[in-house]
Amino acid sequence: MRTDRIENLRKRMDEAQIDCVVLFSNSDIRYFCDVDIEGALVITRDECRLFVSSLYFQKAEEELEENTVLSKSLDDIIEYLKTNKLKSVGFDFAKTTVKQLRAFDMFDIVDFSNQTLLLRAIKEREEINKIKRAAFAARNAMLKVYPTIKAGITEKELADELVYQLRKNGAEKEAFDTIVASGPNAAYPHHRPTDRRIQEGEFVVIDFGAHIDGYNSDTTYTFLIGKKTDELKELFNAVFYAQLFATEMIAPGRTTAKQIDERVRKELAKYNLDKYFIHSTGHGVGLDVHEFPFINPTNDMIIQPNMIFTIEPGIYIPNKLGIRLEHMVLTHENDTEVLAFAPFIEAM
């Protein structure tokens, strides 16, 4: 168990005036227990208990010893709470199903949503190192794949080669399903690779990440294949400079998430392209690919040192093209660092 992290959560429990927290998120369990396992973690003011099924019991018992409880159903957790006379129970509503909540209706249910995400948003040194390893594995994989990004190759062929190179360069698996979208397909932000062959004079969007030791990376590159017309170069540069200026304006401890988002949209508006930017500017990356802080128009969260998040402006013109550039930013006390910067990404 990570006692330092658990004590930080207990401080939030004191503020919320609750007796215990029940966590069902696998990422939360890994954060507090250092084990990759499915189950339910109960944290009280005095102890922690991880409830797992028989599928995971042996692994959990070996790694956590007395903190593991063999559980067949939610009834085992409920009995534990009753035995210990725990009355008020906090849940992260976004990570708890309706069925799970209804099972605890005899207790005083308290909304404890996002409290673990707020803790996880500030990365510790070991977490930063793991995310950097994932970022470098992804970058090195792209460096190997880069020479093959030419007219004639299919989206699937390119995606398959990138997944292979991710594994070859140290990733345990993909952080998420790799996206390769060419031509008009690039207008769909979450396009799945097809047998479409990449053609001259069109953009190819590649969104991918590596997963190493529980942590993830997330990066998107856009390449223009063949002839670079002035019109296409202007579109690319609009996105490139939106990302660049949004990254440069970050002042840890002062800049809010929504100010970063606003900077991106203002830059795209100079080219009358902001109407084609249809998603938020970024998100935190860590145990989950998408976590705090979310860089969007409504988030007033102040960016703090040791946060890692993406900045990913994009434009999506229906039936024509798409462009997205995404890199991960690590904030320090007074500046920022782009993780695993790739030297072939530059303004045209």
C-alpha positions in Angstrom: 0.0 0.0 0.0 1.1 3.5 -0.7 0.7 5.0 2.7 1.7 8.5 1.7 -1.0 8.6 -1.1 -3.6 7.1 1.2 -2.9 9.7 3.9 -3.4 12.5 1.3 -6.8 10.9 0.5 -7.7 10.7 4.1 -7.3 14.5 4.4 -9.9 14.9 1.7 -12.1 12.4 3.6 -11.8 14.5 6.7 -12.9 17.6 4.7 -15.9 15.7 3.4 -16.6 14.3 6.9 -17.0 10.7 5.7 -16.1 7.4 7.4 -14.7 5.6 4.4 -14.3 5.6 0.6 -15.1 2.7 -1.7 -13.1 2.8 -5.0 -13.9 0.6 -8.0 -11.5 2.2 -10.5 -8.6 -0.1 -11.5 -6.4 3.0 -12.0 -7.2 4.2 -8.4 -6.4 0.7 -7.1 -3.1 0.8 -8.8 -2.4 4.3 -7.5 -3.0 3.4 -3.9 -1.9 -0.3 -3.9 0.8 -0.6 -6.5 -0.9 -3.6 -8.0 -2.5 -4.0 -11.4 -5.7 -5.8 -10.4 -9.5 -5.6 -10.6 -11.5 -5.3 -7.4 -12.8 -2.7 -4.9 -10.6 -0.8 -2.5 -12.1 0.3 0.8 -10.2 3.1 2.7 -11.2 3.9 6.2 -9.6 6.3 8.7 -7.6 3.4 10.1 -7.0 0.8 7.5 -7.4 -0.3 3.8 -8.9 -3.5 2.4 -8.8 -4.6 -1.1 -11.7 -6.9 -2.1 -11.0 -9.2 -5.1 -12.5 -12.2 -6.7 -10.8 -15.6 -6.8 -9.4 -14.7 -10.2 -7.1 -12.1 -8.6 -6.9 -13.3 -5.0 -3.6 -15.1 -5.1 -1.8 -12.2 -6.9 -3.2 -9.7 -4.5 -2.5 -11.8 -1.4 1.2 -12.2 -2.5 1.6 -8.5 -3.0 -0.5 -7.0 -0.3 -0.6 -9.8 2.3 -3.0 -9.1 5.1 -4.7 -6.2 3.2 -6.5 -8.6 0.8 -10.0 -10.0 1.3 -11.5 -12.7 -0.9 -14.8 -11.4 -2.1 -17.6 -13.1 -4.1 -20.0 -10.1 -4.2 -20.7 -6.6 -3.0 -22.3 -8.2 0.0 -18.8 -8.9 1.4 -17.9 -5.2 1.3 -21.3 -4.3 2.9 -20.7 -6.7 5.7 -17.2 -5.3 6.3 -18.7 -1.8 6.6 -21.4 -2.9 9.0 -19.0 -4.8 11.1 -16.8 -1.8 11.5 -19.8 0.5 12.1 -19.1 2.7 9.1 -22.0 4.9 8.2 -21.0 7.6 5.7 -19.4 6.2 2.5 -17.8 8.2 -0.3 -18.0 7.1 -4.0 -16.7 8.5 -7.2 -20.0 8.7 -9.1 -18.2 8.7 -12.5 -16.5 5.4 -11.7 -19.3 3.7 -9.9 -22.2 1.9 -11.6 -25.9 2.5 -10.6 -26.0 -1.2 -9.5 -23.0 -0.7 -7.2 -24.5 2.5 -5.6 -27.9 0.9 -5.1 -26.2 -2.0 -3.2 -25.1 0.6 -0.5 -28.4 2.3 -0.1 -28.5 1.5 3.6 -25.5 3.8 4.2 -25.2 7.5 3.9 -23.8 7.8 0.3 -21.6 10.9 -0.2 -20.5 12.2 -3.6 -16.7 11.9 -3.5 -16.2 12.3 -7.3 -12.9 13.4 -8.7 -11.1 13.5 -5.4 -8.6 10.7 -6.4 -8.2 12.4 -9.8 -7.2 15.6 -8.1 -4.4 13.8 -6.2 -3.3 11.9 -9.3 -3.1 15.1 -11.4 0.2 16.1 -9.6 2.7 13.5 -10.7 5.4 12.1 -8.4 9.0 11.7 -9.8 8.5 7.9 -10.3 5.3 8.6 -12.3 7.0 11.2 -14.4 9.8 8.8 -15.2 7.3 6.1 -16.3 5.4 8.5 -18.5 8.6 9.7 -20.1 9.6 6.1 -20.8 6.3 5.6 -22.5 6.7 8.8 -24.5 10.2 7.9 -25.7 9.0 4.4 -26.7 6.3 6.0 -28.8 8.6 8.6 -30.3 11.3 5.9 -31.2 8.6 3.8 -32.7 7.5 6.7 -34.9 11.0 7.4 -36.0 11.2 3.8 -37.3 7.8 4.1 -39.1 8.3 7.6 -40.5 10.2 6.6 -43.7 7.3 4.3 -44.6 4.7 7.1 -44.6 4.3 7.5 -48.3 1.6 7.4 -51.0 0.4 3.8 -51.6 0.5 2.4 -48.1 -2.8 1.7 -46.5 -4.0 3.1 -43.2 -4.1 -0.4 -41.7 -0.6 -1.3 -42.9 0.8 1.9 -41.3 -1.1 1.3 -38.0 0.0 -2.3 -37.8 3.7 -1.4 -38.4 3.4 1.3 -35.7 1.9 -1.1 -33.2 4.7 -3.6 -33.9 7.4 -0.9 -33.4 5.8 0.2 -30.2 6.3 -3.3 -28.8 9.8 -3.5 -30.3 10.7 -0.2 -28.6 9.6 -1.2 -25.1 5.9 -0.7 -24.9 3.9 -3.4 -23.1 0.9 -2.6 -25.3 -0.8 0.3 -27.0 -2.2 3.0 -24.7 -5.3 2.9 -26.9 -6.2 1.8 -30.4 -3.9 3.5 -32.8 -5.5 6.0 -35.2 -4.3 6.4 -38.8 -6.6 8.6 -40.8 -5.9 9.9 -44.4 -7.5 12.3 -46.7 -11.2 12.8 -45.9 -11.0 10.1 -43.2 -8.9 12.5 -41.2 -12.0 14.7 -40.7 -13.1 12.1 -38.1 -11.1 12.6 -34.9 -11.6 8.9 -33.8 -11.4 7.2 -37.2 -10.4 3.5 -37.3 -7.8 2.5 -39.8 -9.1 1.0 -43.1 -7.7 -0.4 -46.3 -7.8 3.0 -47.9 -4.4 3.8 -49.5 -2.8 7.1 -48.7 -2.6 9.4 -51.7 -0.4 12.3 -52.8 -1.4 15.8 -51.7 -3.4 14.8 -48.6 -2.9 14.9 -44.8 -2.4 11.8 -42.7 -3.2 12.0 -39.0 -1.6 9.4 -36.7 -2.7 9.3 -33.1 -1.0 6.7 -30.8 0.5 6.0 -27.5 2.6 3.5 -25.5 1.7 1.8 -22.2 4.6 1.0 -19.8 4.4 -0.1 -16.2 0.8 1.2 -15.8 1.4 4.6 -17.4 0.6 5.9 -20.8 1.7 8.4 -23.5 -0.5 10.1 -26.1 0.8 11.9 -29.2 -0.6 12.9 -32.6 1.3 13.8 -35.7 0.0 15.0 -39.0 2.0 14.6 -42.2 1.3 16.1 -45.6 2.1 13.6 -48.3 3.7 14.9 -51.6 3.2 18.3 -53.0 2.7 21.0 -50.4 0.4 23.8 -51.8 0.2 27.2 -50.1 -3.3 26.5 -49.0 -2.4 23.2 -47.3 0.7 24.7 -45.7 -1.4 27.6 -44.3 -3.9 25.1 -42.8 -1.1 23.1 -41.2 0.7 26.2 -39.9 -2.5 27.5 -38.2 -2.7 24.3 -36.1 1.1 24.3 -35.5 1.2 27.8 -34.2 -1.9 27.3 -32.1 -0.2 24.5 -30.3 3.1 26.3 -30.1 1.7 29.6 -28.6 -0.6 27.7 -26.2 2.4 25.8 -24.9 4.6 28.9 -24.6 2.0 30.8 -22.6 1.7 28.4 -19.7 2.9 29.8 -16.4 2.6 27.1 -13.7 0.8 28.4 -10.7 -1.0 31.2 -12.6 -2.4 29.9 -15.9 -5.8 28.2 -15.9 -6.7 25.3 -18.1 -9.4 27.3 -19.9 -6.9 30.1 -20.7 -4.8 27.5 -22.6 -7.9 26.4 -24.5 -8.8 30.0 -25.2 -5.3 30.7 -26.6 -5.7 27.9 -29.1 -9.1 29.0 -30.2 -7.9 32.6 -30.7 -5.0 31.5 -32.9 -7.3 29.4 -35.1 -9.8 32.2 -35.3 -7.1 34.3 -37.0 -7.5 31.9 -40.0 -11.2 31.6 -39.6 -10.6 27.9 -38.6 -11.9 27.9 -35.0 -15.3 26.7 -36.2 -13.5 23.4 -37.3 -12.0 22.8 -33.9 -14.6 20.5 -32.4 -13.0 19.1 -29.2 -11.2 20.3 -26.2 -7.6 21.4 -26.3 -6.2 18.6 -24.1 -6.3 16.3 -21.1 -4.1 14.9 -18.4 -2.2 11.7 -19.1 -1.1 9.1 -16.5 -2.6 5.9 -15.3 -5.5 6.7 -17.6 -5.0 8.1 -21.1 -7.6 10.8 -20.2 -7.5 12.2 -16.7 -7.1 15.6 -14.8 -6.4 18.3 -15.8 -8.9 18.6 -18.7 -7.9 21.6 -20.9 -11.3 22.9 -22.0 -13.3 26.2 -22.2 -14.9 25.7 -18.8 -12.1 24.4 -16.5 -10.9 27.0 -14.0 -8.3 24.7 -12.6 -4.9 26.4 -12.2 -2.1 24.5 -13.8 0.4 23.3 -11.2 4.0 22.1 -11.3 4.4 18.3 -12.0 1.2 18.1 -14.1 1.4 16.2 -17.4 -1.2 17.0 -20.1 -1.7 17.2 -23.8 -2.1 20.2 -26.0 -3.8 19.0 -29.2 -5.5 21.6 -31.4 -7.1 20.3 -34.6 -9.3 21.2 -37.5 -11.7 18.9 -39.2 -13.3 20.0 -42.5 -16.0 17.5 -43.4 -15.5 15.3 -46.4 -12.1 17.1 -47.1 -9.4 16.8 -44.5 -8.3 16.9 -40.9 -5.2 18.1 -39.0 -4.3 17.4 -35.4 -1.1 18.0 -33.6 -0.7 16.7 -30.0 2.2 16.7 -27.6 2.5 16.1 -23.9 3.6 18.9 -21.6 5.3 18.5 -18.2 5.1 21.6 -16.1 8.0 22.5 -13.8 8.1 25.3 -11.2 8.7 28.1 -13.7 8.5 26.5 -17.2 7.3 23.6 -19.2 8.9 20.6 -21.0 7.6 18.9 -24.1 8.1 15.2 -23.6 9.9 13.2 -26.3 9.9 16.0 -28.8 10.2 14.6 -32.4 12.6 16.6 -34.6 10.6 16.0 -37.9 7.6 18.0 -36.7 8.0 21.6 -37.8 6.2 24.5 -39.5 6.1 24.3 -43.3 
